[in-house]
Amino acid sequence: MDVERYDRTRPAYPPELVERLIAAAPGRETLDVGVGTGIEARQFHAAGCHVLGVEPDERMAEFAWQSGIDVEVAKFEDWEPAGRRFDLLVSGQAWHWVDPVAGAAKAAEVLRPGGLFAAFWHVPEPPEEVADALADAYRRLVPDAPIDLKSVPKQPSDPYGPLIVKVADGLREAGGFGEPERSRYDWDRVYTRDEWLDQLPTFGSLTWVESTVRQEILAEVGAAIDRMGGRFTTRYATVAITAVRD
């Protein structure tokens, strides 16, 4: 994983989500689980929170630290809080890597009464021409791939629905939280050809593909974007699950 590319190209989270979570928390002490390169951590820091990140990937943790975020390297389930307590626990694009029950139990341990748990994810939907160009090139050039991008559905009405159900069940089983709640934020972002091609290699379907093949795929997607005038709008849904510590 090219961590600099990841940080440069992955989108930030809707300001409305950040504002809502901060307003619902009893204070500003924030723990970011799976902080990655610090994308959401910097947003919460800029909004006045004191943020501590936990991140198992040393390269990402180093990048986040260099960007001004305090980070401790560990899997969240194994991380030692050393008696520290937080008002808000956030996890952007990462909680699916955490055991749903053990992670929820650790979250209950480190949150103060009234503290807020919040996990959230992005779901992008580029125009059909862009998505189809990627899927067609991927199918032809990576015939042994474990996934067929053509079979991946367009943005569903309930993005990450099964995952959010799993997270909610984990929170209930672990105990210590009120009933989980869902929220969704729809927004758009305009991409130029170069911006989209810069982000594509960070997607899981392409991170493992051999470099020369990946460049061929990007060239075909780039040609499709050129035919659209060199820029396009991608629809995003950001979905979140929250729960208050009893």
Secondary structure, 3 states (H helix, E strand, C coil): CCHHHHHHHCCCCCHHHHHHHHHHCCCCEEEEECCCCCHHHHHHHHCCCEEEEEECCHHHHHHHHHCCCEEEECCHHHCCCCCCCEEEEEEECCHHHCCHHHHHHHHHHHEEEEEEEEEEEEEEECCHHHHHHHHHHHHHHCCCCCCCHHHCCCCCCCCCHHHHHHHHHHHHHHCCECCCEEEEEEEEEEEEHHHHHHHHHHCHHHHCCCHHHHHHHHHHHHHHHHHCCCEEEEEEEEEEEEEEEC
